[in-house]
Amino acid sequence: MYHTLREHYWWPFMKKEIAEYVRKCLICQHVKAERQKPSGLLQPFPIPEWKWEHLTMDFMFNLPRTRNNHDGVWVIVDRLTKSAHFLPVRANYTLNKLAKLFIDEIVRLHGCQFLSLLIEIHGLPPDFGQSCMKLLEPSYSSVLLFILRQTCRTPFYWDEVGENRLEVADDIERTKEQVKLIRERLKTAQDRQKSYADNKRRDLQFEVGDWVFLKLLPWKGIVRFGRRGKLSPRYIGPYENVECVGPVAYRLALPPDLSRLHDVFHVSMLRKYIPDPSHVLEEQPIELQEDLTYVEQPVQILDRKMQVLRSREIPLVKVLCRSHTVEEATWEPEDQMREQYPYLFE
């Protein structure tokens, strides 16, 4: 804008005032693309203190059926030792069935940390931990009674005071050294990965009470031949930040029409709102999906023309999409529009 205006106008501090005007422009804040590094530094997971204290899991379905009619695999991996269990499952297993399978195959073999497993498990609904606790309830009280009656010599072995078992002590010390070595190597790998990732990111933080824009993820149902509309919104809002959930996560006060969306967002999805007394904030007419995407639905054909190339001609139509003005209409290939949106030509 400055280079265009300076050819015809001039006033003191012209460049600074134009930059400040564009910076506070509400439309520019909605539609201007980010030219900086993505915000949000890498946040590595904490390294577990002991094996099978933290785990990850995933399901793989639509596999060839076995003789027992299993059509999926439940993969459970320990984050510290990277040891894994591959459990055959079915797609119609209930939550109680999965809880029983988890207890039979995981808690049975790694029972030292089953309490933290049930609390910090990931990948399943919150009711999964409750289902496991119900199945463990008959023996839960007896386990606690046994623990309270014993005197803990080390955090890795329960034994009566006065007993001397050198072999067990040697095994414990050897295991402790191996776990310490694993944790050191994991820390080194995490630090290396974080240093590489943070070179391409920038640190951005918001305070409680700040107003921010929320980034949209537009998904096109058509293949665009020309340029997209310059005034297509990339951000909606602004919305107030009501809570800092973590170093890179924030909870926003969303309006009722966005109540189906989760209200916690990563900092890379946000842009700081620069207020100005002249701003008139209105609700966005865009219908968002649950994953913050929206479909630009064409509603009308405004014009037609023939794109002449060297060896062929391409018929084009000027399409107006919902939530856009006439100035933002774009030219699209007619054959693709007829195939995807035949109702426009009726």
C-alpha positions in Angstrom: 0.0 0.0 0.0 2.8 2.4 0.8 4.5 1.9 -2.6 1.2 2.6 -4.3 0.4 5.7 -2.4 3.8 7.3 -2.4 3.5 7.8 -6.2 0.6 10.3 -5.7 0.8 11.4 -2.0 3.2 12.3 0.7 3.0 13.5 4.3 5.3 13.3 7.4 5.7 9.8 8.8 3.7 8.4 5.9 5.3 4.9 5.9 4.8 4.5 9.7 1.2 5.6 9.7 0.3 3.4 6.7 1.9 0.4 8.4 0.0 1.1 11.7 -3.3 1.5 9.8 -2.8 -1.9 8.0 -1.8 -3.5 11.2 -5.0 -2.5 13.0 -7.3 -3.0 10.0 -10.0 -5.6 11.0 -10.3 -7.0 7.5 -6.6 -7.4 7.1 -6.4 -9.2 10.5 -9.1 -11.6 9.2 -7.7 -12.4 5.8 -3.9 -11.7 5.9 -1.8 -14.8 5.7 1.0 -15.4 8.2 4.5 -14.7 6.8 6.3 -15.7 9.9 7.5 -19.0 11.4 4.8 -21.2 12.9 4.2 -20.3 16.6 4.6 -22.7 19.5 7.9 -24.3 20.6 8.1 -28.1 20.7 7.0 -29.5 24.1 8.5 -33.0 24.6 6.7 -35.6 26.8 8.2 -36.1 30.2 10.5 -39.2 30.4 9.0 -42.0 32.5 10.7 -42.9 35.8 10.2 -46.6 35.4 9.1 -49.2 32.8 5.4 -49.5 32.1 4.7 -46.4 34.0 3.5 -44.5 30.8 2.2 -46.2 27.7 0.8 -45.4 24.3 -1.6 -47.5 22.3 -3.4 -47.7 19.0 -5.9 -49.8 17.1 -5.6 -51.3 13.7 -8.8 -52.7 12.1 -10.1 -54.0 8.8 -7.4 -56.8 8.8 -8.0 -60.3 7.4 -10.0 -62.3 9.9 -8.3 -65.1 11.8 -9.8 -68.4 12.8 -11.1 -66.8 16.0 -12.8 -64.0 14.0 -10.3 -61.4 15.2 -10.2 -58.5 12.6 -7.9 -56.0 14.5 -4.8 -55.6 16.6 -4.5 -53.6 19.8 -0.9 -52.3 20.0 0.3 -51.2 23.5 3.8 -49.8 23.8 5.8 -48.9 26.9 7.3 -45.4 26.4 10.5 -46.1 28.3 11.7 -49.5 27.1 9.7 -49.5 23.8 8.6 -53.0 24.5 5.2 -53.7 22.9 2.2 -56.1 23.2 0.1 -57.0 20.1 -3.3 -58.1 21.3 -5.8 -59.6 18.8 -9.2 -57.9 19.1 -12.5 -57.5 17.3 -14.1 -54.3 16.1 -17.3 -55.1 18.1 -15.5 -55.5 21.5 -17.2 -53.6 24.3 -15.4 -51.4 26.7 -15.6 -54.0 29.5 -14.2 -56.6 27.2 -11.2 -54.4 26.4 -10.7 -53.7 30.1 -10.7 -57.4 30.9 -8.2 -58.0 28.1 -6.0 -55.2 29.4 -5.9 -56.6 32.9 -5.3 -60.2 31.7 -2.4 -59.3 29.3 -0.9 -56.1 30.7 -1.7 -55.8 34.4 -1.0 -59.5 34.9 2.6 -59.1 33.6 3.4 -55.5 34.7 1.3 -55.2 37.9 3.8 -53.0 39.7 2.5 -49.8 38.0 -1.1 -50.8 37.3 -2.5 -48.0 39.4 -0.8 -45.3 37.3 -1.6 -47.2 34.1 -5.3 -46.9 34.8 -5.1 -43.2 35.6 -2.8 -42.1 32.8 -3.9 -44.3 30.0 -4.3 -42.7 26.6 -6.3 -43.6 23.5 -9.5 -44.8 25.1 -12.5 -43.2 26.7 -12.3 -42.0 30.3 -14.7 -44.9 31.3 -12.0 -47.4 30.5 -10.1 -46.8 33.7 -13.3 -47.1 35.7 -14.1 -50.4 34.0 -10.7 -51.8 34.9 -11.1 -50.7 38.5 -14.4 -52.5 38.8 -12.8 -55.7 37.5 -10.0 -55.3 40.0 -12.2 -54.4 42.9 -12.4 -57.9 44.5 -8.7 -58.1 44.9 -7.9 -54.4 45.2 -8.4 -54.3 49.0 -6.3 -57.4 49.6 -3.4 -55.9 47.5 -3.4 -52.7 49.5 -3.5 -54.7 52.8 -0.5 -56.7 51.7 1.4 -53.6 50.8 0.6 -51.9 54.1 1.7 -54.9 56.1 5.1 -55.1 54.4 8.1 -52.8 54.9 9.4 -51.3 51.7 13.2 -51.8 51.5 13.5 -50.4 48.0 10.9 -49.0 45.5 11.5 -52.1 43.4 11.2 -55.0 45.8 9.0 -55.8 48.8 10.7 -57.8 51.5 10.7 -58.3 55.2 13.2 -56.2 57.2 16.2 -58.3 58.1 16.2 -60.7 55.1 19.3 -60.6 53.0 19.0 -61.6 49.4 22.1 -60.6 47.5 21.0 -62.0 44.2 17.8 -59.9 44.2 19.8 -56.8 45.3 22.2 -57.3 42.4 19.3 -57.6 40.0 17.7 -54.5 41.3 20.9 -52.5 41.0 21.5 -53.8 37.5 18.0 -52.9 36.5 18.3 -49.4 38.0 21.5 -48.8 36.0 19.8 -49.9 32.8 16.8 -47.7 33.4 19.1 -44.7 34.2 21.0 -45.3 30.9 17.7 -45.5 28.9 16.4 -42.3 30.5 19.7 -40.4 29.7 19.6 -41.5 26.1 15.9 -40.6 25.7 16.7 -37.1 27.2 19.5 -36.7 24.7 17.3 -37.6 21.8 14.5 -35.3 23.0 16.9 -32.4 23.4 18.3 -32.9 19.9 14.9 -33.2 18.3 13.7 -30.0 20.2 16.7 -28.0 19.0 16.0 -28.9 15.4 12.3 -28.2 15.6 12.6 -24.9 17.5 14.8 -23.5 14.7 11.7 -23.4 12.5 9.3 -22.1 15.1 8.8 -19.0 17.2 7.7 -18.5 20.8 4.3 -16.9 21.2 2.4 -16.5 24.4 -0.9 -15.0 25.4 -2.2 -13.8 28.8 -5.6 -14.4 30.3 -7.9 -11.7 29.1 -6.2 -11.3 25.7 -8.4 -11.4 22.6 -7.2 -13.6 19.7 -8.4 -14.8 16.3 -9.0 -18.4 15.6 -7.5 -19.9 12.4 -9.8 -21.6 9.9 -8.9 -24.7 7.8 -10.7 -24.1 4.5 -11.4 -27.2 2.5 -12.3 -26.7 -1.2 -14.9 -28.9 -2.9 -13.7 -27.7 -6.3 -10.4 -27.5 -8.1 -9.7 -23.8 -8.6 -8.3 -22.7 -12.0 -7.7 -19.1 -11.1 -6.7 -17.3 -7.9 -8.8 -17.6 -4.8 -10.6 -14.6 -3.5 -8.3 -12.3 -1.6 -10.9 -11.5 1.0 -11.7 -15.2 1.9 -11.4 -15.3 5.7 -8.5 -17.1 7.2 -9.4 -16.3 10.8 -12.6 -15.7 12.8 -13.2 -13.9 16.0 -11.8 -12.3 18.1 -12.5 -14.5 21.2 -11.3 -14.0 24.7 -8.6 -16.2 26.2 -10.0 -17.3 29.5 -7.4 -19.9 30.6 -3.8 -20.9 29.9 -4.1 -24.7 29.8 -0.3 -25.2 29.2 2.7 -23.5 27.6 1.2 -23.7 24.1 -2.5 -24.4 24.8 -5.3 -21.9 25.5 -9.0 -22.1 26.3 -11.2 -19.6 24.5 -14.7 -18.3 25.3 -16.5 -19.4 22.1 -20.0 -18.2 21.2 -23.0 -20.6 21.4 -23.0 -21.4 17.7 -19.5 -22.9 18.1 -20.3 -24.9 21.3 -19.8 -28.2 19.5 -16.1 -27.4 19.1 -13.5 -28.2 21.7 -12.6 -24.8 23.3 -8.8 -25.6 23.8 -6.5 -24.7 20.9 -2.8 -24.9 20.2 -1.1 -21.5 19.9 -0.4 -22.1 16.2 -4.1 -21.8 15.6 -4.3 -18.3 17.2 -3.4 -14.8 16.1 -3.3 -11.8 18.5 -6.2 -9.3 18.0 -5.0 -5.7 17.7 -8.0 -3.5 18.9 -9.1 -0.2 17.5 -12.1 2.0 18.5 -13.4 1.9 14.9 -13.8 -1.8 14.8 -17.4 -3.2 14.6 -17.3 -6.9 15.5 -19.9 -9.1 13.8 -20.5 -12.8 13.8 -19.0 -14.8 11.0 -21.5 -16.2 8.5 -19.4 -19.3 7.9 -20.7 -22.7 9.0 -17.8 -24.6 10.6 -17.3 -28.3 10.9 -16.2 -30.0 14.1 -12.5 -30.0 12.9 -12.6 -26.2 12.1 -13.0 -26.8 8.4 -15.6 -25.3 6.1 -16.7 -26.1 2.6 -17.0 -23.3 0.1 -20.3 -24.2 -1.5 -21.0 -22.6 -5.0 -24.4 -21.0 -5.2 -24.6 -19.2 -8.6 -22.9 -18.9 -12.0 -22.4 -15.2 -12.9 -20.7 -15.3 -16.3 -19.1 -17.5 -18.9 -16.0 -17.2 -21.1 -13.7 -19.2 -23.3 -10.0 -19.5 -22.3 -8.0 -19.7 -25.5 -4.7 -21.5 -25.4 -2.3 -22.5 -28.2 -3.8 -25.8 -29.1 -7.2 -25.9 -27.4 -10.0 -23.9 -25.8 -11.2 -24.3 -22.2 -14.8 -23.2 -21.3 -14.9 -21.4 -18.0 -17.7 -20.2 -15.7 -17.5 -17.5 -13.0 -18.8 -19.1 -9.8 -20.0 -17.3 -6.7 -19.6 -19.2 -3.5 -21.6 -18.9 -0.3 -20.3 -16.3 2.2 -18.5 -14.4 -0.5 -19.2 -11.2 -2.4 -19.5 -10.8 -6.2 -16.0 -9.3 -6.3 -14.6 -12.6 -4.9 -16.1 -14.8 -7.5 -13.6 -17.0 -9.3 -13.4 -18.7 -12.7 -13.6 -22.5 -12.8 -13.5 -25.1 -15.6 -17.1 -25.7 -16.8 -16.7 -29.5 -17.2 -15.6 -29.9 -13.6 -18.4 -27.7 -12.3 -21.0 -29.7 -14.3 -19.7 -32.9 -12.9 -19.5 -31.8 -9.2 -22.4 -29.3 -9.1 -24.9 -30.1 -11.8 -27.7 -28.2 -10.1 -26.0 -24.9 -11.1 -26.7 -25.6 -14.7 -30.4 -26.5 -14.4 
